Amino acid sequence: MASNDTGISRAMVKAVFEGLIQEIEQMVLNGHSIQLGEMGTLKFSVSCKSVEDKEDLSTDLIKRRRIIFQPSARLKSAVNRVNFLTTVIEDEDDGNNG
């Protein structure tokens, strides 16, 4: 779709997208937050157990690693404009069991 919308070849869009993914991965793994323009922000988060003595510090205390996406105000607004329709599909049972 991006290729059709921009007039840029599919191969070029794919190459740029793959390059962006590699860069985003490296930035997140190095602890950076990544601003994705009007889409939002990605950031790396770690949850760990606390200790009282610094001698007890260890990577074994890490409980969870996560990537958090915080959508922009624009994206949140777009989601709030989504309309939903209810559709009921009737079972066309004609009385035959087959």
Gaussian input, Z-matrix of N, CA and C with variables (Angstrom, degrees):
# hf/3-21g

backbone

0 1
 N
 C     1     B1
 C     2     B2     1     A1
 N     3     B3     2     A2     1     D1
 C     4     B4     3     A3     2     D2
 C     5     B5     4     A4     3     D3
 N     6     B6     5     A5     4     D4
 C     7     B7     6     A6     5     D5
 C     8     B8     7     A7     6     D6
 N     9     B9     8     A8     7     D7
 C    10    B10     9     A9     8     D8
 C    11    B11    10    A10     9     D9
 N    12    B12    11    A11    10    D10
 C    13    B13    12    A12    11    D11
 C    14    B14    13    A13    12    D12
 N    15    B15    14    A14    13    D13
 C    16    B16    15    A15    14    D14
 C    17    B17    16    A16    15    D15
 N    18    B18    17    A17    16    D16
 C    19    B19    18    A18    17    D17
 C    20    B20    19    A19    18    D18
 N    21    B21    20    A20    19    D19
 C    22    B22    21    A21    20    D20
 C    23    B23    22    A22    21    D21
 N    24    B24    23    A23    22    D22
 C    25    B25    24    A24    23    D23
 C    26    B26    25    A25    24    D24
 N    27    B27    26    A26    25    D25
 C    28    B28    27    A27    26    D26
 C    29    B29    28    A28    27    D27
 N    30    B30    29    A29    28    D28
 C    31    B31    30    A30    29    D29
 C    32    B32    31    A31    30    D30
 N    33    B33    32    A32    31    D31
 C    34    B34    33    A33    32    D32
 C    35    B35    34    A34    33    D33
 N    36    B36    35    A35    34    D34
 C    37    B37    36    A36    35    D35
 C    38    B38    37    A37    36    D36
 N    39    B39    38    A38    37    D37
 C    40    B40    39    A39    38    D38
 C    41    B41    40    A40    39    D39
 N    42    B42    41    A41    40    D40
 C    43    B43    42    A42    41    D41
 C    44    B44    43    A43    42    D42
 N    45    B45    44    A44    43    D43
 C    46    B46    45    A45    44    D44
 C    47    B47    46    A46    45    D45
 N    48    B48    47    A47    46    D46
 C    49    B49    48    A48    47    D47
 C    50    B50    49    A49    48    D48
 N    51    B51    50    A50    49    D49
 C    52    B52    51    A51    50    D50
 C    53    B53    52    A52    51    D51
 N    54    B54    53    A53    52    D52
 C    55    B55    54    A54    53    D53
 C    56    B56    55    A55    54    D54
 N    57    B57    56    A56    55    D55
 C    58    B58    57    A57    56    D56
 C    59    B59    58    A58    57    D57
 N    60    B60    59    A59    58    D58
 C    61    B61    60    A60    59    D59
 C    62    B62    61    A61    60    D60
 N    63    B63    62    A62    61    D61
 C    64    B64    63    A63    62    D62
 C    65    B65    64    A64    63    D63
 N    66    B66    65    A65    64    D64
 C    67    B67    66    A66    65    D65
 C    68    B68    67    A67    66    D66
 N    69    B69    68    A68    67    D67
 C    70    B70    69    A69    68    D68
 C    71    B71    70    A70    69    D69
 N    72    B72    71    A71    70    D70
 C    73    B73    72    A72    71    D71
 C    74    B74    73    A73    72    D72
 N    75    B75    74    A74    73    D73
 C    76    B76    75    A75    74    D74
 C    77    B77    76    A76    75    D75
 N    78    B78    77    A77    76    D76
 C    79    B79    78    A78    77    D77
 C    80    B80    79    A79    78    D78
 N    81    B81    80    A80    79    D79
 C    82    B82    81    A81    80    D80
 C    83    B83    82    A82    81    D81
 N    84    B84    83    A83    82    D82
 C    85    B85    84    A84    83    D83
 C    86    B86    85    A85    84    D84
 N    87    B87    86    A86    85    D85
 C    88    B88    87    A87    86    D86
 C    89    B89    88    A88    87    D87
 N    90    B90    89    A89    88    D88
 C    91    B91    90    A90    89    D89
 C    92    B92    91    A91    90    D90
 N    93    B93    92    A92    91    D91
 C    94    B94    93    A93    92    D92
 C    95    B95    94    A94    93    D93
 N    96    B96    95    A95    94    D94
 C    97    B97    96    A96    95    D95
 C    98    B98    97    A97    96    D96
 N    99    B99    98    A98    97    D97
 C   100   B100    99    A99    98    D98
 C   101   B101   100   A100    99    D99
 N   102   B102   101   A101   100   D100
 C   103   B103   102   A102   101   D101
 C   104   B104   103   A103   102   D102
 N   105   B105   104   A104   103   D103
 C   106   B106   105   A105   104   D104
 C   107   B107   106   A106   105   D105
 N   108   B108   107   A107   106   D106
 C   109   B109   108   A108   107   D107
 C   110   B110   109   A109   108   D108
 N   111   B111   110   A110   109   D109
 C   112   B112   111   A111   110   D110
 C   113   B113   112   A112   111   D111
 N   114   B114   113   A113   112   D112
 C   115   B115   114   A114   113   D113
 C   116   B116   115   A115   114   D114
 N   117   B117   116   A116   115   D115
 C   118   B118   117   A117   116   D116
 C   119   B119   118   A118   117   D117
 N   120   B120   119   A119   118   D118
 C   121   B121   120   A120   119   D119
 C   122   B122   121   A121   120   D120
 N   123   B123   122   A122   121   D121
 C   124   B124   123   A123   122   D122
 C   125   B125   124   A124   123   D123
 N   126   B126   125   A125   124   D124
 C   127   B127   126   A126   125   D125
 C   128   B128   127   A127   126   D126
 N   129   B129   128   A128   127   D127
 C   130   B130   129   A129   128   D128
 C   131   B131   130   A130   129   D129
 N   132   B132   131   A131   130   D130
 C   133   B133   132   A132   131   D131
 C   134   B134   133   A133   132   D132
 N   135   B135   134   A134   133   D133
 C   136   B136   135   A135   134   D134
 C   137   B137   136   A136   135   D135
 N   138   B138   137   A137   136   D136
 C   139   B139   138   A138   137   D137
 C   140   B140   139   A139   138   D138
 N   141   B141   140   A140   139   D139
 C   142   B142   141   A141   140   D140
 C   143   B143   142   A142   141   D141
 N   144   B144   143   A143   142   D142
 C   145   B145   144   A144   143   D143
 C   146   B146   145   A145   144   D144
 N   147   B147   146   A146   145   D145
 C   148   B148   147   A147   146   D146
 C   149   B149   148   A148   147   D147
 N   150   B150   149   A149   148   D148
 C   151   B151   150   A150   149   D149
 C   152   B152   151   A151   150   D150
 N   153   B153   152   A152   151   D151
 C   154   B154   153   A153   152   D152
 C   155   B155   154   A154   153   D153
 N   156   B156   155   A155   154   D154
 C   157   B157   156   A156   155   D155
 C   158   B158   157   A157   156   D156
 N   159   B159   158   A158   157   D157
 C   160   B160   159   A159   158   D158
 C   161   B161   160   A160   159   D159
 N   162   B162   161   A161   160   D160
 C   163   B163   162   A162   161   D161
 C   164   B164   163   A163   162   D162
 N   165   B165   164   A164   163   D163
 C   166   B166   165   A165   164   D164
 C   167   B167   166   A166   165   D165
 N   168   B168   167   A167   166   D166
 C   169   B169   168   A168   167   D167
 C   170   B170   169   A169   168   D168
 N   171   B171   170   A170   169   D169
 C   172   B172   171   A171   170   D170
 C   173   B173   172   A172   171   D171
 N   174   B174   173   A173   172   D172
 C   175   B175   174   A174   173   D173
 C   176   B176   175   A175   174   D174
 N   177   B177   176   A176   175   D175
 C   178   B178   177   A177   176   D176
 C   179   B179   178   A178   177   D177
 N   180   B180   179   A179   178   D178
 C   181   B181   180   A180   179   D179
 C   182   B182   181   A181   180   D180
 N   183   B183   182   A182   181   D181
 C   184   B184   183   A183   182   D182
 C   185   B185   184   A184   183   D183
 N   186   B186   185   A185   184   D184
 C   187   B187   186   A186   185   D185
 C   188   B188   187   A187   186   D186
 N   189   B189   188   A188   187   D187
 C   190   B190   189   A189   188   D188
 C   191   B191   190   A190   189   D189
 N   192   B192   191   A191   190   D190
 C   193   B193   192   A192   191   D191
 C   194   B194   193   A193   192   D192
 N   195   B195   194   A194   193   D193
 C   196   B196   195   A195   194   D194
 C   197   B197   196   A196   195   D195
 N   198   B198   197   A197   196   D196
 C   199   B199   198   A198   197   D197
 C   200   B200   199   A199   198   D198
 N   201   B201   200   A200   199   D199
 C   202   B202   201   A201   200   D200
 C   203   B203   202   A202   201   D201
 N   204   B204   203   A203   202   D202
 C   205   B205   204   A204   203   D203
 C   206   B206   205   A205   204   D204
 N   207   B207   206   A206   205   D205
 C   208   B208   207   A207   206   D206
 C   209   B209   208   A208   207   D207
 N   210   B210   209   A209   208   D208
 C   211   B211   210   A210   209   D209
 C   212   B212   211   A211   210   D210
 N   213   B213   212   A212   211   D211
 C   214   B214   213   A213   212   D212
 C   215   B215   214   A214   213   D213
 N   216   B216   215   A215   214   D214
 C   217   B217   216   A216   215   D215
 C   218   B218   217   A217   216   D216
 N   219   B219   218   A218   217   D217
 C   220   B220   219   A219   218   D218
 C   221   B221   220   A220   219   D219
 N   222   B222   221   A221   220   D220
 C   223   B223   222   A222   221   D221
 C   224   B224   223   A223   222   D222
 N   225   B225   224   A224   223   D223
 C   226   B226   225   A225   224   D224
 C   227   B227   226   A226   225   D225
 N   228   B228   227   A227   226   D226
 C   229   B229   228   A228   227   D227
 C   230   B230   229   A229   228   D228
 N   231   B231   230   A230   229   D229
 C   232   B232   231   A231   230   D230
 C   233   B233   232   A232   231   D231
 N   234   B234   233   A233   232   D232
 C   235   B235   234   A234   233   D233
 C   236   B236   235   A235   234   D234
 N   237   B237   236   A236   235   D235
 C   238   B238   237   A237   236   D236
 C   239   B239   238   A238   237   D237
 N   240   B240   239   A239   238   D238
 C   241   B241   240   A240   239   D239
 C   242   B242   241   A241   240   D240
 N   243   B243   242   A242   241   D241
 C   244   B244   243   A243   242   D242
 C   245   B245   244   A244   243   D243
 N   246   B246   245   A245   244   D244
 C   247   B247   246   A246   245   D245
 C   248   B248   247   A247   246   D246
 N   249   B249   248   A248   247   D247
 C   250   B250   249   A249   248   D248
 C   251   B251   250   A250   249   D249
 N   252   B252   251   A251   250   D250
 C   253   B253   252   A252   251   D251
 C   254   B254   253   A253   252   D252
 N   255   B255   254   A254   253   D253
 C   256   B256   255   A255   254   D254
 C   257   B257   256   A256   255   D255
 N   258   B258   257   A257   256   D256
 C   259   B259   258   A258   257   D257
 C   260   B260   259   A259   258   D258
 N   261   B261   260   A260   259   D259
 C   262   B262   261   A261   260   D260
 C   263   B263   262   A262   261   D261
 N   264   B264   263   A263   262   D262
 C   265   B265   264   A264   263   D263
 C   266   B266   265   A265   264   D264
 N   267   B267   266   A266   265   D265
 C   268   B268   267   A267   266   D266
 C   269   B269   268   A268   267   D267
 N   270   B270   269   A269   268   D268
 C   271   B271   270   A270   269   D269
 C   272   B272   271   A271   270   D270
 N   273   B273   272   A272   271   D271
 C   274   B274   273   A273   272   D272
 C   275   B275   274   A274   273   D273
 N   276   B276   275   A275   274   D274
 C   277   B277   276   A276   275   D275
 C   278   B278   277   A277   276   D276
 N   279   B279   278   A278   277   D277
 C   280   B280   279   A279   278   D278
 C   281   B281   280   A280   279   D279
 N   282   B282   281   A281   280   D280
 C   283   B283   282   A282   281   D281
 C   284   B284   283   A283   282   D282
 N   285   B285   284   A284   283   D283
 C   286   B286   285   A285   284   D284
 C   287   B287   286   A286   285   D285
 N   288   B288   287   A287   286   D286
 C   289   B289   288   A288   287   D287
 C   290   B290   289   A289   288   D288
 N   291   B291   290   A290   289   D289
 C   292   B292   291   A291   290   D290
 C   293   B293   292   A292   291   D291

   B1=1.4489
   B2=1.5362
   B3=1.3430
   B4=1.4645
   B5=1.5167
   B6=1.3129
   B7=1.4598
   B8=1.5242
   B9=1.3203
   B10=1.4645
   B11=1.5289
   B12=1.3253
   B13=1.4626
   B14=1.5243
   B15=1.3461
   B16=1.4618
   B17=1.5199
   B18=1.3264
   B19=1.4513
   B20=1.5251
   B21=1.3182
   B22=1.4629
   B23=1.5259
   B24=1.3176
   B25=1.4649
   B26=1.5247
   B27=1.3353
   B28=1.4634
   B29=1.5222
   B30=1.3293
   B31=1.4661
   B32=1.5269
   B33=1.3175
   B34=1.4585
   B35=1.5391
   B36=1.3110
   B37=1.4744
   B38=1.5194
   B39=1.3297
   B40=1.4572
   B41=1.5307
   B42=1.3172
   B43=1.4618
   B44=1.5298
   B45=1.3213
   B46=1.4659
   B47=1.5226
   B48=1.3256
   B49=1.4572
   B50=1.5371
   B51=1.3146
   B52=1.4657
   B53=1.5225
   B54=1.3265
   B55=1.4574
   B56=1.5202
   B57=1.3358
   B58=1.4619
   B59=1.5213
   B60=1.3173
   B61=1.4618
   B62=1.5269
   B63=1.3284
   B64=1.4613
   B65=1.5281
   B66=1.3207
   B67=1.4603
   B68=1.5237
   B69=1.3264
   B70=1.4631
   B71=1.5207
   B72=1.3180
   B73=1.4656
   B74=1.5205
   B75=1.3276
   B76=1.4611
   B77=1.5247
   B78=1.3111
   B79=1.4626
   B80=1.5293
   B81=1.3296
   B82=1.4696
   B83=1.5235
   B84=1.3283
   B85=1.4647
   B86=1.5263
   B87=1.3196
   B88=1.4612
   B89=1.5276
   B90=1.3384
   B91=1.4564
   B92=1.5098
   B93=1.3218
   B94=1.4587
   B95=1.5286
   B96=1.3183
   B97=1.4551
   B98=1.5157
   B99=1.3126
   B100=1.4600
   B101=1.5181
   B102=1.3205
   B103=1.4560
   B104=1.5286
   B105=1.3152
   B106=1.4625
   B107=1.5257
   B108=1.3007
   B109=1.4677
   B110=1.5143
   B111=1.3236
   B112=1.4603
   B113=1.5282
   B114=1.3414
   B115=1.4600
   B116=1.5254
   B117=1.3274
   B118=1.4525
   B119=1.5107
   B120=1.3385
   B121=1.4524
   B122=1.5265
   B123=1.3283
   B124=1.4658
   B125=1.5134
   B126=1.3293
   B127=1.4528
   B128=1.5232
   B129=1.3125
   B130=1.4555
   B131=1.5179
   B132=1.3286
   B133=1.4559
   B134=1.5232
   B135=1.3215
   B136=1.4585
   B137=1.5242
   B138=1.3209
   B139=1.4632
   B140=1.5198
   B141=1.3241
   B142=1.4615
   B143=1.5266
   B144=1.3116
   B145=1.4604
   B146=1.5252
   B147=1.3192
   B148=1.4636
   B149=1.5368
   B150=1.3110
   B151=1.4606
   B152=1.5229
   B153=1.2996
   B154=1.4703
   B155=1.5257
   B156=1.3162
   B157=1.4586
   B158=1.5200
   B159=1.3265
   B160=1.4648
   B161=1.5206
   B162=1.3213
   B163=1.4611
   B164=1.5315
   B165=1.3322
   B166=1.4720
   B167=1.5271
   B168=1.3333
   B169=1.4624
   B170=1.5187
   B171=1.3261
   B172=1.4625
   B173=1.5167
   B174=1.3216
   B175=1.4652
   B176=1.5253
   B177=1.3276
   B178=1.4657
   B179=1.5298
   B180=1.3142
   B181=1.4684
   B182=1.5271
   B183=1.3214
   B184=1.4663
   B185=1.5163
   B186=1.3456
   B187=1.4650
   B188=1.5189
   B189=1.3199
   B190=1.4581
   B191=1.5211
   B192=1.3255
   B193=1.4720
   B194=1.5174
   B195=1.3321
   B196=1.4603
   B197=1.5122
   B198=1.3257
   B199=1.4569
   B200=1.5221
   B201=1.3068
   B202=1.4583
   B203=1.5191
   B204=1.3257
   B205=1.4625
   B206=1.5128
   B207=1.3203
   B208=1.4573
   B209=1.5207
   B210=1.3405
   B211=1.4604
   B212=1.5215
   B213=1.3236
   B214=1.4608
   B215=1.5267
   B216=1.3225
   B217=1.4616
   B218=1.5280
   B219=1.3289
   B220=1.4654
   B221=1.5282
   B222=1.3403
   B223=1.4610
   B224=1.5300
   B225=1.3282
   B226=1.4665
   B227=1.5277
   B228=1.3206
   B229=1.4602
   B230=1.5324
   B231=1.3279
   B232=1.4663
   B233=1.5217
   B234=1.3354
   B235=1.4629
   B236=1.5255
   B237=1.3157
   B238=1.4663
   B239=1.5266
   B240=1.3303
   B241=1.4719
   B242=1.5274
   B243=1.3323
   B244=1.4653
   B245=1.5214
   B246=1.3174
   B247=1.4606
   B248=1.5240
   B249=1.3135
   B250=1.4564
   B251=1.5180
   B252=1.3139
   B253=1.4512
   B254=1.5157
   B255=1.3172
   B256=1.4559
   B257=1.5083
   B258=1.3131
   B259=1.4575
   B260=1.5179
   B261=1.3235
   B262=1.4533
   B263=1.5156
   B264=1.3189
   B265=1.4608
   B266=1.5191
   B267=1.2939
   B268=1.4686
   B269=1.5153
   B270=1.3206
   B271=1.4543
   B272=1.5167
   B273=1.3114
   B274=1.4693
   B275=1.5241
   B276=1.3139
   B277=1.4611
   B278=1.5241
   B279=1.3189
   B280=1.4697
   B281=1.5213
   B282=1.3186
   B283=1.4424
   B284=1.5178
   B285=1.3422
   B286=1.4500
   B287=1.5133
   B288=1.2691
   B289=1.4729
   B290=1.5069
   B291=1.2260
   B292=1.4496
   B293=1.4197
   A1=110.73
   A2=115.42
   A3=118.13
   A4=110.66
   A5=116.56
   A6=120.72
   A7=110.16
   A8=116.78
   A9=120.43
   A10=111.69
   A11=116.87
   A12=121.01
   A13=113.19
   A14=116.47
   A15=119.47
   A16=114.52
   A17=116.84
   A18=119.93
   A19=112.98
   A20=116.94
   A21=121.94
   A22=107.79
   A23=116.82
   A24=120.07
   A25=111.40
   A26=115.31
   A27=120.80
   A28=110.98
   A29=116.69
   A30=120.88
   A31=110.67
   A32=117.19
   A33=120.78
   A34=110.47
   A35=117.33
   A36=120.91
   A37=109.61
   A38=116.98
   A39=121.27
   A40=110.68
   A41=117.92
   A42=121.86
   A43=110.88
   A44=116.53
   A45=120.43
   A46=110.14
   A47=117.15
   A48=121.41
   A49=110.62
   A50=117.16
   A51=120.74
   A52=111.42
   A53=116.75
   A54=120.38
   A55=112.19
   A56=116.48
   A57=120.77
   A58=111.28
   A59=116.79
   A60=120.32
   A61=110.17
   A62=117.25
   A63=120.51
   A64=111.46
   A65=116.87
   A66=121.04
   A67=111.08
   A68=117.10
   A69=121.22
   A70=110.04
   A71=116.82
   A72=120.66
   A73=110.53
   A74=117.61
   A75=120.70
   A76=111.71
   A77=117.05
   A78=120.60
   A79=110.86
   A80=116.96
   A81=120.73
   A82=110.34
   A83=117.02
   A84=120.51
   A85=112.30
   A86=117.10
   A87=121.14
   A88=112.44
   A89=116.14
   A90=120.60
   A91=116.40
   A92=118.36
   A93=121.27
   A94=111.16
   A95=116.50
   A96=121.87
   A97=106.93
   A98=116.63
   A99=120.93
   A100=109.41
   A101=115.87
   A102=121.74
   A103=108.03
   A104=116.42
   A105=121.75
   A106=110.62
   A107=115.39
   A108=121.02
   A109=111.81
   A110=115.83
   A111=122.19
   A112=112.98
   A113=116.41
   A114=119.53
   A115=112.39
   A116=117.82
   A117=121.23
   A118=111.45
   A119=115.92
   A120=122.04
   A121=110.94
   A122=115.90
   A123=122.63
   A124=108.34
   A125=116.53
   A126=119.12
   A127=109.91
   A128=115.19
   A129=124.13
   A130=108.30
   A131=116.77
   A132=121.16
   A133=109.42
   A134=115.63
   A135=121.68
   A136=108.18
   A137=116.21
   A138=121.71
   A139=107.54
   A140=116.03
   A141=118.52
   A142=110.47
   A143=113.82
   A144=120.99
   A145=108.35
   A146=115.92
   A147=119.60
   A148=109.90
   A149=114.93
   A150=121.75
   A151=108.60
   A152=115.98
   A153=119.80
   A154=112.20
   A155=116.64
   A156=120.21
   A157=110.48
   A158=116.39
   A159=119.48
   A160=112.43
   A161=117.49
   A162=120.50
   A163=111.88
   A164=116.41
   A165=121.56
   A166=112.61
   A167=117.24
   A168=120.31
   A169=110.70
   A170=115.07
   A171=120.44
   A172=108.42
   A173=116.28
   A174=119.69
   A175=111.51
   A176=117.65
   A177=121.22
   A178=111.83
   A179=117.13
   A180=121.14
   A181=112.59
   A182=116.95
   A183=120.59
   A184=109.46
   A185=115.52
   A186=120.83
   A187=111.98
   A188=116.54
   A189=118.83
   A190=110.63
   A191=114.84
   A192=122.34
   A193=106.70
   A194=116.34
   A195=119.23
   A196=110.50
   A197=114.00
   A198=120.31
   A199=105.68
   A200=115.20
   A201=121.47
   A202=108.98
   A203=116.05
   A204=121.32
   A205=108.17
   A206=116.40
   A207=121.66
   A208=107.87
   A209=117.22
   A210=119.51
   A211=111.62
   A212=115.11
   A213=120.67
   A214=109.78
   A215=115.57
   A216=120.80
   A217=109.85
   A218=116.56
   A219=120.85
   A220=111.25
   A221=117.13
   A222=120.80
   A223=110.78
   A224=117.20
   A225=120.64
   A226=110.29
   A227=116.43
   A228=121.13
   A229=111.00
   A230=116.27
   A231=120.51
   A232=110.83
   A233=116.81
   A234=120.73
   A235=110.48
   A236=117.58
   A237=121.16
   A238=112.19
   A239=117.50
   A240=120.51
   A241=112.96
   A242=117.47
   A243=120.84
   A244=109.40
   A245=115.71
   A246=121.52
   A247=109.41
   A248=115.76
   A249=120.98
   A250=109.39
   A251=115.64
   A252=122.29
   A253=108.86
   A254=116.15
   A255=120.89
   A256=108.40
   A257=116.48
   A258=121.95
   A259=108.60
   A260=116.15
   A261=120.90
   A262=107.48
   A263=115.80
   A264=120.99
   A265=107.21
   A266=114.98
   A267=120.68
   A268=109.57
   A269=116.35
   A270=121.96
   A271=107.72
   A272=116.07
   A273=120.78
   A274=110.56
   A275=116.07
   A276=121.40
   A277=108.01
   A278=116.73
   A279=120.72
   A280=111.70
   A281=117.20
   A282=120.60
   A283=113.34
   A284=118.08
   A285=121.10
   A286=109.43
   A287=117.25
   A288=121.52
   A289=110.34
   A290=119.25
   A291=119.48
   A292=109.56
   D1=-39.69
   D2=179.60
   D3=-61.93
   D4=-37.57
   D5=178.45
   D6=-63.30
   D7=-46.08
   D8=179.91
   D9=-65.02
   D10=-39.48
   D11=-177.30
   D12=-71.21
   D13=-28.61
   D14=-173.72
   D15=-108.10
   D16=-17.96
   D17=-175.63
   D18=81.52
   D19=5.42
   D20=177.38
   D21=-88.19
   D22=142.62
   D23=-176.72
   D24=-60.84
   D25=152.63
   D26=178.23
   D27=-59.18
   D28=-40.95
   D29=-179.37
   D30=-61.91
   D31=-40.49
   D32=-179.62
   D33=-68.95
   D34=-43.38
   D35=177.86
   D36=-60.90
   D37=-44.23
   D38=179.95
   D39=-62.28
   D40=-44.46
   D41=-179.47
   D42=-62.36
   D43=-44.22
   D44=179.60
   D45=-65.10
   D46=-43.44
   D47=-179.27
   D48=-62.03
   D49=-45.60
   D50=178.87
   D51=-63.60
   D52=-38.16
   D53=175.90
   D54=-64.22
   D55=-41.36
   D56=177.60
   D57=-62.56
   D58=-42.61
   D59=179.81
   D60=-60.65
   D61=-44.15
   D62=178.86
   D63=-61.43
   D64=-44.01
   D65=-179.77
   D66=-66.49
   D67=-43.03
   D68=178.83
   D69=-61.69
   D70=-43.94
   D71=179.08
   D72=-58.54
   D73=-47.19
   D74=-179.64
   D75=-63.99
   D76=-41.88
   D77=-179.52
   D78=-64.23
   D79=-45.18
   D80=179.85
   D81=-63.68
   D82=-44.38
   D83=-179.29
   D84=-65.29
   D85=-22.00
   D86=176.77
   D87=-93.85
   D88=10.03
   D89=173.35
   D90=87.59
   D91=8.47
   D92=-179.01
   D93=-87.76
   D94=148.77
   D95=167.86
   D96=-86.47
   D97=144.03
   D98=-178.22
   D99=-118.80
   D100=117.98
   D101=175.77
   D102=-82.03
   D103=120.50
   D104=-178.83
   D105=-102.23
   D106=51.12
   D107=178.13
   D108=57.77
   D109=-131.99
   D110=-177.29
   D111=-78.16
   D112=2.23
   D113=-178.94
   D114=-87.51
   D115=-43.60
   D116=-178.26
   D117=148.52
   D118=-157.42
   D119=-175.10
   D120=-131.37
   D121=138.41
   D122=172.87
   D123=-106.25
   D124=139.52
   D125=173.88
   D126=-149.08
   D127=155.41
   D128=-179.18
   D129=-93.14
   D130=139.08
   D131=-179.18
   D132=-135.24
   D133=143.44
   D134=178.56
   D135=-128.68
   D136=134.33
   D137=172.62
   D138=-110.65
   D139=135.13
   D140=-179.65
   D141=-145.92
   D142=162.00
   D143=176.76
   D144=-76.09
   D145=148.55
   D146=178.31
   D147=-93.45
   D148=156.47
   D149=176.81
   D150=-133.98
   D151=156.40
   D152=179.64
   D153=-88.73
   D154=-32.39
   D155=-177.16
   D156=-110.81
   D157=134.13
   D158=-178.61
   D159=-63.01
   D160=-22.03
   D161=177.12
   D162=-66.44
   D163=-20.54
   D164=-179.24
   D165=-87.97
   D166=-2.15
   D167=-179.85
   D168=-65.04
   D169=137.47
   D170=-178.79
   D171=-163.16
   D172=151.73
   D173=175.41
   D174=-66.64
   D175=-16.48
   D176=176.64
   D177=-65.64
   D178=-14.57
   D179=-179.81
   D180=-79.17
   D181=-12.18
   D182=-180.00
   D183=-70.43
   D184=123.04
   D185=-178.29
   D186=-96.44
   D187=-35.98
   D188=-173.26
   D189=-153.87
   D190=141.55
   D191=173.07
   D192=-118.16
   D193=135.33
   D194=-179.02
   D195=-142.30
   D196=155.74
   D197=167.67
   D198=-110.21
   D199=125.49
   D200=-177.20
   D201=-106.35
   D202=131.50
   D203=174.24
   D204=-109.10
   D205=122.84
   D206=175.73
   D207=-109.31
   D208=107.86
   D209=-178.44
   D210=-66.54
   D211=149.85
   D212=177.67
   D213=-73.17
   D214=166.68
   D215=177.20
   D216=-60.15
   D217=-37.45
   D218=179.96
   D219=-63.22
   D220=-44.24
   D221=179.96
   D222=-68.22
   D223=-40.58
   D224=177.06
   D225=-60.76
   D226=-42.19
   D227=179.03
   D228=-62.73
   D229=-40.93
   D230=178.78
   D231=-62.46
   D232=-42.18
   D233=179.28
   D234=-64.23
   D235=-36.90
   D236=179.89
   D237=-68.61
   D238=-17.94
   D239=179.48
   D240=-90.08
   D241=-1.02
   D242=-179.55
   D243=-67.80
   D244=132.34
   D245=176.54
   D246=-103.16
   D247=142.46
   D248=179.55
   D249=-116.34
   D250=142.98
   D251=176.41
   D252=-119.30
   D253=144.12
   D254=175.96
   D255=-96.36
   D256=130.99
   D257=179.26
   D258=-126.65
   D259=129.95
   D260=176.81
   D261=-110.61
   D262=126.61
   D263=178.43
   D264=-103.71
   D265=116.75
   D266=-179.58
   D267=-80.12
   D268=138.66
   D269=176.18
   D270=-77.36
   D271=122.87
   D272=-178.82
   D273=-88.67
   D274=61.65
   D275=179.84
   D276=-80.59
   D277=113.92
   D278=-178.25
   D279=-95.18
   D280=12.27
   D281=178.04
   D282=93.46
   D283=-14.30
   D284=177.89
   D285=-87.99
   D286=138.84
   D287=179.07
   D288=-92.88
   D289=59.45
   D290=178.79
   D291=-179.15

